[in-house]
Amino acid sequence: MRVQITLACEECKRRNYTMTKDKKAHPDRMETKKYCKFCRTHAPHKETKK
């Protein structure tokens, strides 16, 4: 079952991205490095609660 998640920038704490993930394959919170248009840099983004 795939669920929709929201990713927030670690530096400015703004929610920039939404994506889906498989809960069975990745039960813990995702973290990925993405571009933040507010910080104008590539920064780590973590999965947040809705």
C-alpha positions as semicolon CSV with decimal commas, in nm:
position;residue;x (nm);y (nm);z (nm)
1;M;0,000;0,000;0,000
2;R;0,143;0,336;-0,105
3;V;0,076;0,644;0,107
4;Q;0,128;1,011;0,030
5;I;0,392;1,189;0,240
6;T;0,509;1,549;0,275
7;L;0,876;1,650;0,281
8;A;0,995;1,956;0,476
9;C;1,327;2,137;0,448
10;E;1,556;2,087;0,747
11;E;1,696;2,441;0,728
12;C;1,388;2,662;0,683
13;K;1,125;2,403;0,798
14;R;0,895;2,475;0,502
15;R;0,699;2,195;0,337
16;N;0,808;2,182;-0,027
17;Y;0,742;1,838;-0,172
18;T;0,479;1,565;-0,169
19;M;0,549;1,212;-0,285
20;T;0,432;0,855;-0,230
21;K;0,613;0,571;-0,059
22;D;0,554;0,205;0,016
23;K;0,497;0,159;0,391
24;K;0,606;-0,207;0,387
25;A;0,939;-0,143;0,215
26;H;1,020;0,180;0,408
27;P;0,846;0,179;0,749
28;D;1,064;0,456;0,899
29;R;1,070;0,823;0,796
30;M;1,232;0,913;0,466
31;E;1,511;1,165;0,427
32;T;1,645;1,287;0,094
33;K;1,846;1,578;-0,037
34;K;1,636;1,806;-0,260
35;Y;1,636;2,162;-0,386
36;C;1,459;2,415;-0,162
37;K;1,326;2,714;-0,358
38;F;1,306;2,923;-0,040
39;C;1,667;2,862;0,072
40;R;1,789;2,841;-0,290
41;T;2,018;2,549;-0,203
42;H;2,015;2,172;-0,202
43;A;1,921;2,081;0,154
44;P;1,810;1,763;0,335
45;H;1,435;1,716;0,345
46;K;1,260;1,490;0,599
47;E;0,919;1,332;0,603
48;T;0,671;1,516;0,827
49;K;0,336;1,446;0,984
50;K;0,036;1,586;0,803
